[in-house]
Amino acid sequence: MIAPLAERMRPRTLDDYVGQEHLVGPGAVLRKAIESGRVPSFILWGPPGTGKTTLAQIIAHTLERPFFALSAINSGVKDVRDTIEKARKQQFFDRPSPILFIDEIHRFSKSQQDSLLGAVERGIVTLIGATTENPSFEVIPALLSRCQVYVLEHLNRDQLVLLVDRALARDEVLRKLPVEVREYDALLRFSGGDARKLYNVLELVCQQAAEGGAPLVITNELVTRVVQEQTAFYDKGGEQHYDIASAFIKSIRGSDPNAAVYWLARMIEGGEDVKFIARRLVISAAEDIGLANPNALLMATTAAQAVQFVGLPEARIILSEAAIYLASSPKSNSAYVAINEAQKAVRDHGPAPVPLHLRNASTRLMKQLDYGKDYRYSHDYEGHFAEQEYLPKGLEGSTFYRPADNAHERRLAEYLRRLWKDKYGTRDA
């Protein structure tokens, strides 16, 4: 049985590897480590189809080291320990450690990740982990501190075109077919920067030539028609992953709970990671609902914790409740706008000095330099408020937070107006 095109075209050397020039191009950090033969344990973080597994295999082949591979989806603590024991038996006094590659390491539980620590610490294995999720959130600190993290990027247009042309010219099957590429756009669009998906689409389209025998001209119209007829309705690693997640968030922002639940169902049916969905809800609660309903962030955060505790299939109910609650809440992006404008002020004005009266006078010298002088302690005044300037020189009176027009923020606006009068330009309630 012939292997899929993506496997047949998997590069075997760094010279054939396409993309990630910032890591493996001439003089790049990872390439220099490979060429020196001293590769540390590291984690490759990047989208699907950007060459994480391929790069691990190339490193092992280049360095002529034993290579062990595990998938976090179907491996437990026992599998990890058995593999480490095999690696230990292959160690020799004067030889570098074997490479242990773990795909989707973010799916490992804490106990599974803990089981790697000793082997990595003692150099029994050189760990290469691959993840599509932020390692800061998904990898335990003890393991993360023992690994470098390298970020992989989507392949660009020129790199994807190169892969198409190379496959048609070199692959043992495709090079025998009468295929001409007239238009690349649809091939690249459906790939979403994912080399594996690009090869899958190309192979799918080229089957037309293999079955018909007649010359095949690849056009955008042909690719679109073939893909829409034959590919799955959701690919959690491809373009629709981002499109459906976008539709989900925009439905919440647009206050349509029916649409929000529909797109939620699409993600769940497509096998999306519930933690990914929960994180989107937390972001939406802060960005789109914000101070119009501060409880929304509490709801989303609680839901994010609950889905990890419960897991599927029941987690879908928790996500549904949170999505409906957020979609049905009043909306405000005032906090989002405020931090954007405040960051812009920092960039535009630079690191303005803290006013003397706001500085912490923790030593005698600081007191002599007037640190903290004339600061008015709010709780010593009526209403727990004392009017004074809190922004640095040059930014006095700047307005970053503007209460939006909703019940909760109208109350905030009225409170600020009583304190500050017109200083912050709060709108009328």
PAMARRO-293022 format. One record per residue (C-alpha): x, y, z negated. Coordinates in nm, 4 decimals, padded with zeros to 6 digits. Layout:
<x X y Y z Z>
...
REM end
This chain:
<x 00.0000 y 00.0000 z 00.0000>
<x 00.1437 y 00.3343 z 00.1056>
<x 00.1921 y 00.6002 z -00.1628>
<x 00.0091 y 00.9368 z -00.1434>
<x 00.1779 y 01.2139 z 00.0539>
<x 00.2670 y 01.4075 z -00.2644>
<x 00.4639 y 01.1080 z -00.3916>
<x 00.6258 y 01.0376 z -00.0542>
<x 00.7442 y 01.3996 z -00.0336>
<x 00.8677 y 01.4243 z -00.3921>
<x 01.2205 y 01.5729 z -00.3704>
<x 01.5107 y 01.3752 z -00.5107>
<x 01.7727 y 01.6517 z -00.5404>
<x 01.7837 y 02.0150 z -00.6492>
<x 01.8676 y 02.1184 z -00.2929>
<x 01.5351 y 01.9762 z -00.1727>
<x 01.3392 y 02.1193 z -00.4673>
<x 01.1168 y 02.4124 z -00.3659>
<x 01.0347 y 02.7014 z -00.5992>
<x 01.1409 y 02.8091 z -00.9500>
<x 01.4464 y 02.9924 z -00.8209>
<x 01.4680 y 03.1782 z -01.1524>
<x 01.5435 y 02.8449 z -01.3200>
<x 01.7213 y 02.6261 z -01.0648>
<x 01.8451 y 02.8672 z -00.7981>
<x 02.2196 y 02.9346 z -00.7627>
<x 02.3522 y 03.0669 z -01.0929>
<x 02.0179 y 03.0259 z -01.2737>
<x 02.0127 y 02.9152 z -01.6362>
<x 01.8791 y 02.5617 z -01.5944>
<x 02.0878 y 02.4874 z -01.2865>
<x 02.4050 y 02.5881 z -01.4707>
<x 02.3106 y 02.3578 z -01.7580>
<x 02.2516 y 02.0696 z -01.5156>
<x 02.5799 y 02.1331 z -01.3342>
<x 02.7665 y 02.1411 z -01.6653>
<x 02.6073 y 01.8105 z -01.7678>
<x 02.4926 y 01.9616 z -02.1001>
<x 02.1155 y 01.9835 z -02.0825>
<x 01.9330 y 02.0704 z -02.4060>
<x 01.5911 y 01.9438 z -02.5033>
<x 01.3381 y 02.1725 z -02.3406>
<x 00.9728 y 02.2205 z -02.2501>
<x 00.8526 y 02.3106 z -01.9018>
<x 00.5435 y 02.5316 z -01.9218>
<x 00.3560 y 02.6060 z -01.6038>
<x 00.0461 y 02.5446 z -01.3903>
<x -00.0214 y 02.2048 z -01.2313>
<x 00.1719 y 02.1174 z -00.9173>
<x 00.4683 y 02.3444 z -00.9825>
<x 00.7225 y 02.0625 z -01.0079>
<x 00.7553 y 01.9834 z -01.3792>
<x 00.7684 y 01.6038 z -01.3440>
<x 00.9817 y 01.6247 z -01.0309>
<x 01.2333 y 01.8513 z -01.2009>
<x 01.2658 y 01.6121 z -01.4956>
<x 01.3290 y 01.3202 z -01.2610>
<x 01.5843 y 01.5159 z -01.0596>
<x 01.7731 y 01.6071 z -01.3771>
<x 01.7863 y 01.2461 z -01.4924>
<x 01.9008 y 01.1308 z -01.1462>
<x 02.1606 y 01.4073 z -01.1133>
<x 02.3063 y 01.3390 z -01.4576>
<x 02.2794 y 00.9601 z -01.4089>
<x 02.1043 y 00.9168 z -01.7414>
<x 01.8447 y 00.6553 z -01.8397>
<x 01.4974 y 00.7983 z -01.7928>
<x 01.1924 y 00.7158 z -02.0057>
<x 00.8515 y 00.8652 z -01.9319>
<x 00.5377 y 00.8805 z -02.1425>
<x 00.2019 y 01.0437 z -02.0802>
<x 00.0386 y 01.2055 z -02.3813>
<x -00.3003 y 01.0971 z -02.2478>
<x -00.2454 y 00.7248 z -02.3043>
<x 00.0498 y 00.7051 z -02.5460>
<x 00.0321 y 00.6813 z -02.9247>
<x 00.2824 y 00.7074 z -03.2085>
<x 00.3778 y 00.3400 z -03.1617>
<x 00.4586 y 00.3996 z -02.7938>
<x 00.6787 y 00.6941 z -02.8886>
<x 00.8665 y 00.4937 z -03.1510>
<x 00.9102 y 00.1932 z -02.9213>
<x 01.0485 y 00.4166 z -02.6469>
<x 01.2866 y 00.5910 z -02.8870>
<x 01.4116 y 00.2507 z -03.0036>
<x 01.4758 y 00.1481 z -02.6412>
<x 01.6615 y 00.4741 z -02.5846>
<x 01.8696 y 00.4177 z -02.8988>
<x 01.9754 y 00.0726 z -02.7760>
<x 02.0943 y 00.2236 z -02.4461>
<x 02.3134 y 00.4806 z -02.6202>
<x 02.6863 y 00.4425 z -02.6048>
<x 02.9446 y 00.6257 z -02.8110>
<x 03.0831 y 00.8366 z -02.5274>
<x 02.7692 y 00.8785 z -02.3139>
<x 02.5044 y 01.1531 z -02.3251>
<x 02.1608 y 01.0616 z -02.4589>
<x 01.8837 y 00.9199 z -02.2384>
<x 01.6095 y 01.1551 z -02.1211>
<x 01.2589 y 01.1155 z -02.2617>
<x 00.9999 y 01.2891 z -02.0452>
<x 00.6555 y 01.3482 z -02.1973>
<x 00.3869 y 01.4712 z -01.9602>
<x 00.1097 y 01.6888 z -02.1050>
<x 00.2885 y 01.7101 z -02.4377>
<x 00.0253 y 01.9604 z -02.5563>
<x -00.2151 y 01.6661 z -02.5882>
<x 00.0033 y 01.4975 z -02.8494>
<x -00.1326 y 01.5186 z -03.2044>
<x 00.0785 y 01.6623 z -03.4872>
<x 00.1728 y 01.3117 z -03.6041>
<x 00.2801 y 01.2134 z -03.2529>
<x 00.4940 y 01.5246 z -03.2220>
<x 00.6359 y 01.4637 z -03.5699>
<x 00.7506 y 01.1197 z -03.4548>
<x 00.9807 y 01.2868 z -03.1998>
<x 01.1620 y 01.5147 z -03.4424>
<x 01.4239 y 01.2743 z -03.5759>
<x 01.5249 y 01.1450 z -03.2325>
<x 01.5569 y 01.4957 z -03.0910>
<x 01.7438 y 01.6234 z -03.3978>
<x 01.9971 y 01.3373 z -03.3919>
<x 02.0401 y 01.3432 z -03.0158>
<x 01.9024 y 00.9922 z -02.9612>
<x 01.7049 y 01.1406 z -02.6712>
<x 01.7045 y 01.4620 z -02.4744>
<x 01.3396 y 01.5598 z -02.4711>
<x 01.1794 y 01.7149 z -02.1650>
<x 00.8166 y 01.8030 z -02.2244>
<x 00.5714 y 01.9256 z -01.9632>
<x 00.2647 y 02.1334 z -02.0457>
<x 00.0088 y 02.3545 z -01.8770>
<x -00.0777 y 02.5174 z -02.2122>
<x 00.1117 y 02.7778 z -02.4126>
<x 00.3627 y 02.5808 z -02.6254>
<x 00.3347 y 02.8418 z -02.9010>
<x -00.0187 y 02.7182 z -02.9656>
<x 00.0118 y 02.3508 z -02.8753>
<x 00.3577 y 02.2367 z -02.9941>
<x 00.4381 y 02.2162 z -03.3647>
<x 00.6931 y 02.4782 z -03.4808>
<x 00.9481 y 02.2197 z -03.5974>
<x 00.9638 y 02.0625 z -03.2517>
<x 00.9414 y 02.3944 z -03.0684>
<x 01.2403 y 02.5285 z -03.2636>
<x 01.4504 y 02.2377 z -03.1328>
<x 01.3617 y 02.3008 z -02.7675>
<x 01.4152 y 02.5679 z -02.5081>
<x 01.1025 y 02.6763 z -02.3231>
<x 01.1208 y 02.7361 z -01.9477>
<x 00.8255 y 02.8933 z -01.7670>
<x 00.7367 y 02.7694 z -01.4178>
<x 00.5426 y 02.9807 z -01.1704>
<x 00.2905 y 02.9114 z -00.8950>
<x 00.4569 y 02.8574 z -00.5588>
<x 00.4341 y 03.1566 z -00.3265>
<x 00.3115 y 03.1622 z 00.0324>
<x 00.6508 y 03.1110 z 00.1970>
<x 00.7269 y 02.8141 z -00.0280>
<x 00.3906 y 02.6508 z 00.0422>
<x 00.4280 y 02.6985 z 00.4176>
<x 00.7735 y 02.5399 z 00.3927>
<x 00.6215 y 02.2364 z 00.2206>
<x 00.3581 y 02.1958 z 00.4934>
<x 00.6128 y 02.2213 z 00.7731>
<x 00.8528 y 01.9882 z 00.5954>
<x 00.5828 y 01.7239 z 00.5443>
<x 00.4786 y 01.7312 z 00.9096>
<x 00.8407 y 01.7054 z 01.0219>
<x 00.9772 y 01.4518 z 00.7716>
<x 00.7016 y 01.2337 z 00.6309>
<x 00.7070 y 00.8800 z 00.7649>
<x 00.3331 y 00.8917 z 00.8419>
<x 00.2562 y 01.2528 z 00.9380>
<x 00.5525 y 01.2983 z 01.1710>
<x 00.4024 y 01.0316 z 01.4006>
<x 00.0704 y 01.2162 z 01.4320>
<x -00.0109 y 01.4776 z 01.6999>
<x -00.0742 y 01.7618 z 01.4530>
<x -00.0235 y 02.1357 z 01.5023>
<x -00.0847 y 02.4006 z 01.2361>
<x -00.2374 y 02.7090 z 01.3937>
<x -00.3584 y 02.8713 z 01.0692>
<x -00.2224 y 02.8233 z 00.7165>
<x -00.4509 y 03.0462 z 00.5093>
<x -00.7146 y 02.7892 z 00.4140>
<x -00.4530 y 02.5248 z 00.3318>
<x -00.2810 y 02.7678 z 00.0974>
<x -00.6042 y 02.9005 z -00.0521>
<x -00.7331 y 02.5560 z -00.1462>
<x -00.3951 y 02.4628 z -00.2920>
<x -00.4032 y 02.7480 z -00.5431>
<x -00.0224 y 02.7467 z -00.5570>
<x -00.0261 y 02.3757 z -00.6507>
<x 00.2104 y 02.1683 z -00.4340>
<x 00.0391 y 01.8405 z -00.5211>
<x -00.3010 y 01.9762 z -00.4231>
<x -00.1553 y 02.1231 z -00.1038>
<x -00.0263 y 01.7805 z -00.0028>
<x -00.3623 y 01.6221 z -00.0879>
<x -00.5495 y 01.8696 z 00.1317>
<x -00.3001 y 01.8348 z 00.4162>
<x -00.3194 y 01.4564 z 00.4031>
<x -00.6989 y 01.4712 z 00.3977>
<x -00.7104 y 01.6934 z 00.7055>
<x -00.4494 y 01.4912 z 00.8949>
<x -00.6567 y 01.1768 z 00.8533>
<x -00.8732 y 01.3239 z 01.1282>
<x -00.5845 y 01.2846 z 01.3725>
<x -00.4980 y 00.9385 z 01.2433>
<x -00.8554 y 00.8185 z 01.2880>
<x -00.9289 y 00.9901 z 01.6201>
<x -00.5920 y 00.9554 z 01.7907>
<x -00.6399 y 01.2877 z 01.9685>
<x -00.4168 y 01.5931 z 01.9027>
<x -00.5300 y 01.7848 z 01.5951>
<x -00.5062 y 02.1613 z 01.5597>
<x -00.5313 y 02.2697 z 01.1981>
<x -00.7363 y 02.5886 z 01.1597>
<x -00.8925 y 02.7640 z 00.8619>
<x -01.2374 y 02.6546 z 00.9749>
<x -01.1339 y 02.2891 z 01.0005>
<x -00.9655 y 02.2839 z 00.6598>
<x -01.2633 y 02.4521 z 00.4916>
<x -01.5111 y 02.2100 z 00.6449>
<x -01.3093 y 01.8978 z 00.5563>
<x -01.2384 y 02.0086 z 00.2005>
<x -01.5967 y 02.1107 z 00.1267>
<x -01.7225 y 01.7790 z 00.2576>
<x -01.4854 y 01.5545 z 00.0689>
<x -01.3340 y 01.7104 z -00.2452>
<x -01.4738 y 01.7015 z -00.5961>
<x -01.6936 y 01.9807 z -00.7301>
<x -01.4454 y 02.0814 z -01.0013>
<x -01.0707 y 02.0564 z -01.0335>
<x -00.9537 y 02.1654 z -01.3752>
<x -00.6040 y 02.2240 z -01.2439>
<x -00.6892 y 02.4036 z -00.9207>
<x -00.8536 y 02.7164 z -00.7863>
<x -01.2048 y 02.6280 z -00.9042>
<x -01.0715 y 02.5953 z -01.2584>
<x -01.0070 y 02.9684 z -01.2596>
<x -01.3137 y 03.0605 z -01.0538>
<x -01.5562 y 02.8744 z -01.2808>
<x -01.3897 y 03.0021 z -01.5971>
<x -01.4236 y 03.3519 z -01.4499>
<x -01.7921 y 03.2953 z -01.3723>
<x -01.8439 y 03.1705 z -01.7285>
<x -01.6920 y 03.4811 z -01.8881>
<x -01.8657 y 03.7197 z -01.6472>
<x -02.2003 y 03.5557 z -01.7250>
<x -02.1412 y 03.6163 z -02.0966>
<x -02.0330 y 03.9735 z -02.0249>
<x -02.3440 y 04.0169 z -01.8116>
<x -02.5720 y 03.8942 z -02.0960>
<x -02.7067 y 03.5936 z -01.9036>
<x -02.7149 y 03.2933 z -02.1416>
<x -02.8651 y 03.0650 z -01.8748>
<x -02.5747 y 03.1223 z -01.6368>
<x -02.3234 y 03.0991 z -01.9218>
<x -02.4529 y 02.7549 z -02.0222>
<x -02.4562 y 02.6396 z -01.6587>
<x -02.0897 y 02.7305 z -01.6022>
<x -02.0065 y 02.5793 z -01.9404>
<x -02.1682 y 02.2554 z -01.8244>
<x -01.9652 y 02.2648 z -01.5019>
<x -01.6439 y 02.2854 z -01.7015>
<x -01.7418 y 02.0104 z -01.9436>
<x -01.8566 y 01.7771 z -01.6641>
<x -01.5296 y 01.8471 z -01.4841>
<x -01.3257 y 01.7311 z -01.7835>
<x -01.2029 y 02.0731 z -01.8934>
<x -01.0127 y 02.0894 z -02.2223>
<x -01.2574 y 02.2151 z -02.4883>
<x -00.9759 y 02.4139 z -02.6507>
<x -00.9346 y 02.6103 z -02.3276>
<x -01.3074 y 02.6913 z -02.3271>
<x -01.3014 y 02.7880 z -02.6946>
<x -01.0096 y 03.0259 z -02.6398>
<x -01.2008 y 03.1976 z -02.3598>
<x -01.4942 y 03.2467 z -02.5980>
<x -01.2721 y 03.4049 z -02.8639>
<x -01.1249 y 03.6454 z -02.6081>
<x -01.4704 y 03.7356 z -02.4762>
<x -01.6013 y 03.7972 z -02.8278>
<x -01.3319 y 04.0594 z -02.8876>
<x -01.3157 y 04.2095 z -02.5387>
<x -01.6794 y 04.2143 z -02.4296>
<x -01.8903 y 04.2121 z -02.7475>
<x -01.6457 y 04.3753 z -02.9836>
<x -01.7800 y 04.6229 z -03.2355>
<x -02.1326 y 04.6048 z -03.0973>
<x -02.1564 y 04.2813 z -03.2987>
<x -01.8461 y 04.2056 z -03.5097>
<x -01.9994 y 03.8710 z -03.6087>
<x -01.9420 y 03.7502 z -03.2521>
<x -01.5704 y 03.7122 z -03.3172>
<x -01.6444 y 03.5161 z -03.6346>
<x -01.8809 y 03.2895 z -03.4400>
<x -01.6282 y 03.2297 z -03.1615>
<x -01.3404 y 03.1663 z -03.4035>
<x -01.5498 y 02.9248 z -03.6075>
<x -01.6548 y 02.7463 z -03.2880>
<x -01.2897 y 02.7156 z -03.1788>
<x -01.2025 y 02.5523 z -03.5111>
<x -01.5100 y 02.3290 z -03.5072>
<x -01.4545 y 02.1827 z -03.1597>
<x -01.1054 y 02.0702 z -03.2614>
<x -01.2460 y 01.9093 z -03.5741>
<x -01.5414 y 01.7381 z -03.4020>
<x -01.4217 y 01.6659 z -03.0476>
<x -01.6325 y 01.5575 z -02.7538>
<x -01.9113 y 01.4791 z -02.6915>
<x -02.0544 y 01.6785 z -02.9850>
<x -01.8198 y 01.9735 z -02.9221>
<x -02.0345 y 02.0620 z -02.6201>
<x -02.3192 y 02.1582 z -02.8582>
<x -02.0938 y 02.3899 z -03.0556>
<x -01.9661 y 02.5528 z -02.7364>
<x -02.3202 y 02.5923 z -02.6092>
<x -02.4323 y 02.7639 z -02.9293>
<x -02.1360 y 03.0025 z -02.9196>
<x -02.1788 y 03.0812 z -02.5496>
<x -02.5505 y 03.1553 z -02.5908>
<x -02.4840 y 03.3716 z -02.8973>
<x -02.2164 y 03.5757 z -02.7178>
<x -02.4213 y 03.6140 z -02.4011>
<x -02.7232 y 03.7292 z -02.6042>
<x -02.5254 y 03.9809 z -02.8142>
<x -02.5076 y 04.3554 z -02.7424>
<x -02.1894 y 04.4438 z -02.5557>
<x -01.9050 y 04.6880 z -02.6134>
<x -01.5502 y 04.7038 z -02.4795>
<x -01.4521 y 05.0009 z -02.6969>
<x -01.1838 y 04.8039 z -02.8863>
<x -01.0394 y 04.6795 z -02.5562>
<x -01.0308 y 05.0337 z -02.4129>
<x -00.8855 y 05.1757 z -02.7363>
<x -00.5839 y 04.9442 z -02.7486>
<x -00.5185 y 04.9933 z -02.3756>
<x -00.5142 y 05.3710 z -02.4167>
<x -00.3047 y 05.3548 z -02.7340>
<x -00.0459 y 05.1342 z -02.5597>
<x -00.0405 y 05.3761 z -02.2678>
<x 00.0274 y 05.6608 z -02.5111>
<x 00.3188 y 05.4645 z -02.6573>
<x 00.4628 y 05.4048 z -02.3110>
<x 00.4084 y 05.7662 z -02.2032>
<x 00.5407 y 05.9341 z -02.5192>
<x 00.7927 y 05.6790 z -02.6385>
<x 00.8490 y 05.5726 z -03.0024>
<x 00.7399 y 05.8961 z -03.1733>
<x 00.8796 y 05.9369 z -03.5275>
<x 00.6480 y 05.8591 z -03.8187>
<x 00.5416 y 06.1875 z -03.9878>
<x 00.7323 y 06.2416 z -04.3147>
<x 00.4230 y 06.2373 z -04.5336>
<x 00.3342 y 05.8872 z -04.4055>
<x 00.6770 y 05.7343 z -04.4608>
<x 00.7509 y 05.4935 z -04.7436>
<x 00.9741 y 05.6565 z -05.0072>
<x 01.1264 y 05.3400 z -05.1543>
<x 01.4617 y 05.4917 z -05.2601>
<x 01.5806 y 05.8122 z -05.4313>
<x 01.7475 y 05.9304 z -05.1111>
<x 01.4258 y 05.8877 z -04.9170>
<x 01.2426 y 06.0972 z -05.1751>
<x 01.5109 y 06.3652 z -05.1461>
<x 01.4508 y 06.3643 z -04.7702>
<x 01.0793 y 06.4331 z -04.8337>
<x 00.9582 y 06.0862 z -04.7387>
<x 00.5981 y 06.0625 z -04.8550>
<x 00.5832 y 06.4294 z -04.9597>
<x 00.2355 y 06.5843 z -04.9450>
<x 00.0693 y 06.2505 z -04.8651>
<x -00.2900 y 06.2580 z -04.9876>
<x -00.4056 y 05.9258 z -05.1391>
<x -00.7561 y 05.8781 z -04.9994>
<x -00.8992 y 05.7050 z -05.3054>
<x -00.8235 y 06.0076 z -05.5228>
<x -01.0737 y 06.2172 z -05.3265>
<x -01.4490 y 06.2305 z -05.3016>
<x -01.5876 y 05.9698 z -05.0660>
<x -01.2448 y 05.8007 z -05.0557>
<x -01.1418 y 06.0386 z -04.7804>
<x -00.8787 y 06.3129 z -04.7561>
<x -00.8361 y 06.4939 z -04.4257>
<x -00.4778 y 06.4860 z -04.3012>
<x -00.2899 y 06.4043 z -03.9812>
<x -00.2017 y 06.0382 z -03.9240>
<x -00.0708 y 06.0532 z -03.5661>
<x 00.2863 y 06.1546 z -03.4790>
<x 00.3817 y 06.4926 z -03.3404>
<x 00.2667 y 06.5381 z -02.9829>
<x -00.0296 y 06.3052 z -03.0213>
<x -00.2251 y 06.4995 z -03.2824>
<x -00.5993 y 06.4763 z -03.2241>
<x -00.5713 y 06.2080 z -02.9550>
<x -00.8804 y 05.9952 z -02.8972>
<x -00.8350 y 05.6237 z -02.8366>
<x -01.1466 y 05.4761 z -02.9930>
<x -01.4754 y 05.6048 z -02.8556>
<x -01.7798 y 05.4385 z -03.0144>
<x -02.0023 y 05.2797 z -02.7531>
<x -02.3784 y 05.3317 z -02.7370>
<x -02.5121 y 05.0446 z -02.9465>
<x -02.6738 y 05.0221 z -03.2878>
<x -02.3647 y 04.9159 z -03.4812>
<x -02.1283 y 05.1663 z -03.3219>
<x -02.3807 y 05.4485 z -03.3502>
<x -02.3524 y 05.3949 z -03.7256>
<x -01.9724 y 05.3981 z -03.6976>
<x -01.9886 y 05.7180 z -03.4925>
<x -02.2072 y 05.8857 z -03.7536>
<x -01.9650 y 05.7847 z -04.0311>
<x -01.6639 y 05.9201 z -03.8391>
<x -01.8532 y 06.2390 z -03.7606>
<x -01.9228 y 06.2995 z -04.1291>
<x -01.5542 y 06.2569 z -04.2068>
<x -01.3800 y 06.4184 z -03.9130>
<x -01.6430 y 06.6487 z -03.7619>
<x -01.5451 y 06.6856 z -03.3940>
<x -01.1789 y 06.5864 z -03.4258>
<x -01.2179 y 06.2554 z -03.2452>
<x -01.4897 y 06.3699 z -03.0110>
<x -01.7332 y 06.1030 z -03.1286>
<x -02.0491 y 06.1109 z -02.9251>
<x -02.3864 y 06.2028 z -03.0662>
<x -02.5866 y 05.9154 z -03.2125>
REM end
